[in-house]
C-alpha cells in the first residue's frame, strides 16, 4: 500500500477525548481518499498528522513502507514536514498577491533550472486550464480559478502525496460540486495519490475512490462510496450518509429463509437478511433510504405527507404511516401532492441493513 495509517491516536492537552482514536486505514497508489465527518470529528487532525504538523501519541504513519511518524511510546520517529514530499492545499489558498499566476506556481520549484521550471509551470497551467492567465495577478481571477492555482502550485514539486483540507469551503455550492469533479479529473490525469478532507457528502462522492467516515475521533468505516451508502457499518454512518430513517422490524423465518417484517410490508431477501437469532426475539431496526420507498397509488400501504422539499427534478417527501412511523421518499416533481395528502407507497429494497433496536 502507498499510505498506511496504523492505529494512530492523538490527544490534545486538556481535551475531554482523543482527537484521533486508534485510527487505521490504507490508500493505494493513485487512489483518492476522502475523510468526511462533522466538525470536530478528527479528520483535519489526521491530515495534519500525515503532513507531519502534528505528532501522534500512538501508532505509525508510513508512505511506501517508509516510516514517517511513530508514537512517543514507540521509537519516537518523526520526519519533519518539509522532508516528507507531501503537498498541501488548505482552505485559505495563501497565494502571493505580488506574484503572477505563473510565479505562484513556480514558487516551490525554484531549485530547478529556468527552462525546466518554465516547462513545468506551463504543463500544470495547461492541466488546470489557466494557461491563458499565466501573467495575471491572483486577485484578477475568480475564487475557483485561484483554487486551481493553489492546486497547480502544490503539484509543481511532484509530491508523492497531496493533502487537501476543505479547499472549496469558501466557494458557492454549485461551483464546489463542479470543481470537485474537475479536481478528480486533474488528479487522475497526473496520477496523483491524494487525501481530501471535507464535511460535504456531494464533494466526497464526486472525488473519492474510497471514503472514511469519522465520528468523535473514531474511523467508523473506510470503504467505497457505494458500500458506505448501501452497507453502512454503523448506525452513525447510516445516518450521516444520505437520507435515512430507521423503523422497528422483526426478523423471522419465512418459506425461502429469513425475512423482515416491517410496517411497510415484508422484506423477503434471504441473501441479505440476517438470521433471526442475531437480535433478541428477532427484533431490530431496519434502515430505510429514501430510494428504498416508491410512490405507488395502487399500493395498499398509505402514508400522509408531512413535509415536502422541492429538488428540481424531484420532491423529497417526509411521510407518516398510519402506525406512526416516519419515512422518506423521492418522488418525481410532476407528482406534486399537497402536504396532508395520503399517498400509496411500497418497498423496493436490494440491500437489507439492520441494527439493534433502540427503544
C-alpha positions in Angstrom: 0.0 0.0 0.0 1.1 3.6 -0.7 -0.2 5.3 2.5 -0.6 3.3 5.7 -2.1 4.8 8.8 -1.7 2.2 11.5 -3.5 2.5 14.9 -2.9 6.3 15.2 -4.1 8.2 18.3 -3.5 11.8 19.0 -4.7 13.7 22.1 -4.5 17.5 22.7 -3.8 18.6 26.3 -6.9 19.3 28.3 -9.2 17.8 25.7 -12.0 15.5 27.0 -11.3 12.8 24.4 -8.7 11.9 21.8 -8.9 13.9 18.5 -7.9 10.7 16.7 -8.5 7.4 18.5 -6.8 4.3 17.2 -7.4 5.1 13.5 -6.2 2.7 10.8 -6.6 2.8 7.0 -4.6 2.4 3.8 -4.6 4.2 0.5 -3.3 2.7 -2.8 -1.1 4.3 -5.3 -3.0 6.8 -7.5 -6.1 6.5 -5.3 -8.1 9.5 -4.0 -9.2 9.1 -0.4 -11.7 11.3 1.4 -12.2 11.8 5.2 -15.6 13.1 6.0 -17.5 13.8 9.1 -19.0 16.6 11.2 -16.9 19.5 12.7 -14.6 18.3 15.5 -14.6 14.7 14.4 -10.8 14.5 14.0 -10.4 14.5 10.2 -8.2 17.6 10.0 -6.1 16.3 12.9 -5.4 13.1 10.9 -4.5 15.1 7.9 -2.1 17.3 9.9 -0.5 14.2 11.5 0.1 12.7 8.0 1.6 16.0 6.9 3.9 16.0 9.9 2.4 19.1 11.5 1.1 17.0 14.5 2.9 14.1 16.2 0.8 11.0 17.1 0.9 9.8 20.7 0.4 6.2 19.4 0.6 4.3 16.1 2.6 4.7 12.9 2.3 6.5 9.6 4.1 5.2 6.6 4.4 6.1 2.9 5.8 3.4 0.5 6.9 1.5 3.6 9.0 4.5 4.8 8.2 5.2 8.4 7.3 8.9 8.8 5.9 9.0 12.3 5.7 6.7 15.2 4.0 7.4 18.6 6.0 8.5 21.5 5.5 5.1 23.1 7.5 3.6 20.2 10.8 4.6 18.7 9.7 8.2 18.5 10.4 8.6 14.8 9.1 11.9 13.4 10.2 13.1 9.9 9.9 16.8 9.5 7.1 18.1 7.2 9.5 19.5 4.7 11.2 16.1 4.3 8.0 14.1 3.6 7.5 15.1 -0.1 3.9 15.9 0.7 1.9 18.7 -0.9 -0.9 20.5 0.8 -3.8 22.7 -0.3 -5.6 24.5 2.6 -8.9 26.3 2.9 -7.0 29.6 2.5 -5.2 29.3 -0.8 -2.4 31.7 0.5 -1.4 32.9 -2.9 1.2 35.6 -3.1 -0.6 38.7 -4.3 2.5 40.4 -5.6 3.4 37.4 -7.9 1.9 36.5 -11.2 -0.1 33.2 -11.6 3.0 31.6 -13.2 5.3 32.8 -10.5 2.9 31.5 -7.8 3.0 28.0 -9.4 6.8 28.2 -9.7 7.4 29.2 -6.1 8.1 25.7 -4.8 10.4 24.6 -7.7 12.9 27.4 -7.7 15.6 24.8 -7.3 15.0 23.7 -10.9 16.8 25.3 -13.9 14.9 28.1 -15.6 14.0 26.1 -18.7 12.8 23.1 -16.7 10.9 25.4 -14.3 9.1 27.2 -17.2 8.2 23.9 -18.8 6.7 22.5 -15.5 4.7 25.7 -14.9 3.3 25.7 -18.5 2.4 22.0 -18.2 0.5 22.5 -15.0 -1.3 25.6 -16.0 -2.4 23.8 -19.1 -3.7 20.9 -16.9 -5.7 23.2 -14.7 -7.0 25.2 -17.7 -5.3 28.5 -16.8 -2.5 28.8 -19.4 -4.2 32.0 -20.7 -3.8 33.6 -17.3 -0.1 32.9 -16.6 0.8 36.6 -16.3 -2.2 37.8 -14.5 -2.3 38.6 -10.8 -4.3 36.2 -8.5 -6.8 38.9 -7.4 -7.8 39.3 -11.1 -9.2 35.7 -11.1 -12.3 34.1 -9.6 -12.3 32.0 -6.4 -12.5 28.8 -8.4 -9.5 29.9 -10.6 -7.5 30.8 -7.5 -8.2 27.3 -6.1 -6.8 25.8 -9.4 -3.6 28.0 -9.0 -3.2 26.6 -5.4 -3.6 23.1 -6.8 -1.0 23.6 -9.6 1.4 25.1 -7.1 1.0 22.1 -4.8 1.5 19.7 -7.7 4.6 21.5 -9.1 7.2 19.8 -7.0 5.7 16.4 -7.9 4.7 15.4 -4.3 4.4 11.7 -3.6 1.1 12.6 -1.7 -1.3 15.5 -1.9 -3.3 16.5 1.1 -6.3 18.9 0.7 -8.1 20.4 3.7 -11.6 21.6 2.6 -10.2 23.7 -0.2 -13.7 24.5 -1.6 -15.3 25.7 1.7 -15.3 29.4 0.7 -16.9 28.8 -2.7 -20.6 28.6 -3.5 -22.3 25.2 -3.7 -22.6 24.9 -7.5 -19.0 25.9 -8.0 -17.8 23.5 -5.3 -19.5 20.5 -6.9 -18.2 21.4 -10.4 -14.6 21.9 -9.0 -14.8 18.6 -7.2 -15.4 16.8 -10.5 -12.6 18.8 -12.2 -10.2 18.1 -9.3 -10.8 14.4 -9.6 -10.0 14.6 -13.4 -6.8 16.5 -12.7 -5.6 14.2 -10.0 -6.3 11.1 -12.2 -4.7 12.8 -15.2 -1.5 13.5 -13.2 -1.5 10.1 -11.4 -1.5 11.8 -8.0 -2.3 10.0 -4.8 -4.4 12.3 -2.6 -6.3 12.5 0.6 -9.1 15.1 0.9 -10.9 16.3 4.0 -14.5 17.7 3.8 -17.8 17.7 5.6 -19.7 17.8 2.4 -21.1 14.4 1.1 -21.5 15.6 -2.5 -17.8 16.6 -2.6 -16.8 13.3 -1.1 -18.8 11.2 -3.5 -17.6 13.3 -6.5 -14.0 12.9 -5.5 -13.3 9.7 -3.6 -12.3 6.2 -4.7 -12.6 5.4 -1.0 -14.2 7.4 1.8 -13.7 7.3 5.6 -16.4 8.5 7.9 -15.1 9.9 11.1 -17.1 10.1 14.4 -15.7 11.7 17.5 -12.1 10.6 16.8 -13.0 7.1 15.5 -13.0 6.0 11.9 -16.3 4.2 11.7 -15.9 2.9 8.1 -13.3 3.2 5.3 -15.0 1.9 2.1 -16.2 2.7 -1.4 -18.9 5.3 -1.7 -21.3 2.5 -2.9 -20.7 0.4 0.2 -21.0 3.4 2.6 -24.4 4.2 1.2 -25.8 0.7 0.8 -24.0 -1.2 3.5 -23.1 1.2 6.4 -21.1 -0.5 9.1 -22.6 1.6 12.0 -25.7 3.5 12.8 -23.8 6.8 12.7 -22.6 6.1 9.1 -26.1 5.2 8.1 -27.5 8.4 9.4 -24.6 10.6 8.2 -24.6 9.4 4.6 -27.7 10.1 2.6 -31.3 10.5 3.6 -32.2 7.7 6.0 -34.7 6.7 8.7 -34.9 3.6 11.0 -38.1 1.7 11.6 -38.8 -1.1 14.1 -38.9 -4.5 12.4 -38.7 -8.2 13.2 -36.6 -10.9 11.5 -38.5 -14.2 11.2 -38.0 -17.4 9.2 -40.2 -17.5 6.0 -40.6 -20.1 3.3 -37.4 -19.1 1.5 -35.3 -18.3 4.5 -35.0 -15.2 6.8 -37.2 -12.2 6.1 -38.0 -8.9 7.8 -41.5 -7.8 8.8 -41.8 -4.0 8.7 -44.7 -1.5 9.0 -44.4 -1.1 5.2 -44.6 -4.8 4.4 -42.3 -7.8 4.3 -38.7 -7.7 3.0 -38.1 -11.1 1.5 -34.4 -11.2 0.6 -32.7 -14.3 2.2 -29.3 -13.5 0.8 -29.3 -10.1 2.6 -31.3 -10.8 5.8 -29.5 -11.8 8.9 -30.8 -14.8 10.9 -33.5 -14.1 13.5 -31.1 -15.2 16.3 -28.8 -12.2 15.7 -31.2 -10.0 17.7 -33.3 -10.8 20.8 -36.6 -12.3 19.5 -35.5 -11.1 16.1 -36.4 -7.5 17.0 -34.3 -4.9 15.3 -34.3 -1.5 13.5 -34.1 -1.7 9.7 -32.5 1.1 7.6 -34.8 2.7 5.0 -33.3 5.0 2.4 -35.5 7.5 0.6 -34.8 5.5 -2.6 -36.0 2.2 -1.0 -39.6 3.5 -1.0 -41.5 4.1 -4.2 -44.7 6.1 -4.7 -47.4 3.7 -5.9 -51.0 4.8 -6.0 -52.1 1.1 -6.2 -50.3 0.1 -3.1 -52.4 -0.8 0.0 -49.8 0.9 2.2 -50.7 4.6 2.6 -48.8 7.4 4.2 -49.6 11.1 4.9 -47.3 13.8 3.5 -45.9 15.8 6.4 -43.3 17.9 4.6 -42.0 18.2 1.0 -38.8 19.7 -0.3 -38.6 20.7 -3.9 -35.3 19.5 -5.5 -35.9 20.4 -9.1 -36.4 17.1 -10.8 -37.9 15.6 -7.7 -39.5 16.2 -4.3 -38.2 14.7 -1.0 -41.4 13.8 0.8 -41.4 13.2 4.6 -44.3 10.7 5.2 -46.1 9.4 8.3 -47.6 5.9 8.3 -50.9 5.3 10.0 -49.0 3.2 12.6 -46.9 6.3 13.4 -43.6 5.5 11.7 -41.9 8.3 9.7 -40.3 7.5 6.3 -38.8 9.4 3.4 -39.2 9.0 -0.3 -38.0 10.7 -3.6 -40.9 11.4 -5.9 -40.6 12.9 -9.5 -41.6 16.6 -9.3 -44.5 16.2 -11.6 -46.2 14.3 -8.8 -46.9 17.5 -6.9 -49.0 16.3 -3.9 -50.2 18.5 -1.1 -49.0 18.4 2.5 -51.6 16.4 4.4 -52.5 14.3 1.4 -52.3 10.4 1.7 -50.4 8.6 -1.0 -49.6 5.0 -1.7 -46.1 3.7 -1.2 -44.3 0.4 -1.4 -40.9 -1.0 -0.6 -38.3 -1.9 -3.2 -35.1 -2.8 -1.5 -31.9 -4.5 -2.8 -29.9 -4.1 0.5 -31.2 -5.1 3.9 -29.3 -3.3 6.7 -30.4 -3.9 10.3 -29.2 -2.6 13.7 -30.0 -3.4 17.3 -33.4 -2.0 18.3 -33.3 1.4 20.1 -36.3 1.9 22.3 
